């Protein structure tokens, strides 16, 4: 069995979709050509939908349009050069992919896993799969729920049992990372027509207005380690153990530490423990998040509902009792309530 053209439109990240685009001779230089204006329009529509509602709708009226627009959107985002916008788009597309996959036919999930990601996945029975533990561990650490820990899984001969929904989650996390990677990489020299520049500026303004709603106030003063929320403590512990961290986890940890007063150097040094650490790239990305590059805007930490969507939120009693909705709120309430900052500043007897 193989994927249909409709499947490629729903899952335009897969290997078969990339091969289809390549077979038509499409190159990056043609992205902004007038002949591709319809594809460009749909790509902008995908990004704007991600900004406004946090989701991208699957439209199967024109299958080629879906395939091309999905692969053009990261190019637009790369030209814009705003990692926060790239992450919001990646998250929105990942949600769409998850919703499609969790109700699709089993063989399609297996085909995508094996052919597009080189994962070792077996279909055991309807709705049930086995994935090799090394492939499972690529992304499962981001899901902090009890049932995602390998010690709590059914494992036989190195193969981990997963449901269709769980495999869909793993695939969507991989897709999110790939989109963010492509969207946040500097673009090679490419001429952007003036009319497209105007549309890009319009998109920047739309995102800027939404960013103001999403941003949390930066905390001033010395960093109070004991006030860190449980989500951040877990991310830091995982990083220090050398665990693989998906992009949303890295984005969350870096933006939080920067917003509570950590320096760029401190954050870069923390990521040395990462298995795929690249100092030059890490510094570039952290400086971008700190507002020292690109749009010169300091990025905010994702709110709790967003972290929950990606399995990064596991509230403690303080979160629940205070109805905390943002990691920065947790931190500020803890600092204010404990008086520890006053002690550190010499303000208490």
Secondary structure, 3 states (H helix, E strand, C coil): CCCCHHHHHHCCCCHHHHHHHHHCCCCHHHCCCHHHHHHHHHHHHHHHHHHHHCCCCCCCCCHHHHHHHHHHHHHHHHHHCCHHHHHHHHHHHHHHHHHHHCCCCHHHHHHHHHHHHCCCEEEEECCEEEEEHHHHCCCHHHCCCHHHCHHHCCEECCEEEEEHHHHHHHHHHHHHHHHHHHHHCCCCCCCCCHHHHHHHHHHHHHHHHHHHHHCCCCCCCCCCHHHCCHHHHHHHHHHHCCCCCCHHHHHHHHHHHHHCCCCHHHHHHHHHHCCCCCHHHHHHHHHHHCCCCCCCCCCCCCEHHHHHHCCCCCCCHHHHHHCCCEHHHHHHHHHHHHCHHHHHCCCCC
